[in-house]
Amino acid sequence: MSYPRPMTLPDSFNALFDYLRSRGYAEGSILEYRRNARWVTKFMQEHGYDSYTLEAYTAVIKFIEQSGSYEELSEYEKRRYHCATVLYEFQQTGTYTFRRKKAEESIQGGLKAEIESFMDYRKTLLLAERTLQQQRLNLLRFNIFLVENGITDVNQITTEIVLKYIQERLARFTQTMIISALSSIRQFLFYLHETGRTPINFSLVVPSKSAPAEKRVPSIYSENEIGRLLDVIDRADPKGKRDYAMILIAARLGLRGSDICQLKFSELDWKQNRILLKQKKTGMPIELPLLKDVGEAIIDYLKYGRPQSDLEYVFLKHMAPYEGVRKHGPHALRHSLATMLLEKETPLPVITGILGHKNPETTKIYLSVDLKSLRKCALDVPEIASDYYSGRG
């Protein structure tokens, strides 16, 4: 069953709901789509989009992803993400195949055996579980496309089918998702050739994309700007006490937003004035000093600002139902701390430990904004003989 592409957003949603019913979706599930459809509609109205074009879809996804990567989103945000993607695919194709399946779900049909073999190999490289899950998801989507196009054997892979997937399916994703998908497909195709499964190295036809966001020059605040940011927070207000403590932790300790939001009482060691936690992004443990001003800000919030709750999280939302707060990107403060440490000539390995980086190379990114050190690398411009300007040089 298919539909002509509707011209208006309400028509698009109504056609999608009818389509989902034809596929046997329960009314409860369709109601969930309706709730998120209303949110997408409101977002487009507020941002001046008249139709659900690729530009509008990308804007919606970027807004949702500002809380972090897909794996870091709340279940509520993931449902919005899913609804927005389903609507775009349905509007473009009159059908819907995108399903963000659980990473541990078994891949069925097509190149199942080859993908499972590849994932087993990737596990031997001791990659982060988060990386493995994303690669598996990328290859699950690729495999679904191959099966839909009649590719059920590794010997049926062609340059044309690889490029068709990239052009038809990846075009609607965000830049970050495209980069991740291309990387996974390229590695998988290279693996097939290296292990003798394909006589041709199809990885060579997978285009390269720009470097991931982590490679970009980080944005930072000056020390004075951070001070002004903290000064404008209303610390007489309970929510202000919370925000002040959270921002101070980001600025003074450089913790990621996801770790601050999920900070637990059990991770605060008041006796030894330290914070001990396992980082959500890398899975690595980290120990940081519980600085005096940070500790005082936390205590002020706990005594006079935090809602009454038995939840294990230190920082809570200030409206019922009370729950842990969500991350809203304090990375600039983290970058700022790294830059300040560089300006004080703190060794890179020490900064790596403070920020909890898994790879020391990541810390080197901050050298790009360490102007003090960069100036030391500047070379004097050589003098040019005066006769050069008279044409005798």
Disulfide bonds with the S-S distance in Angstrom:
none
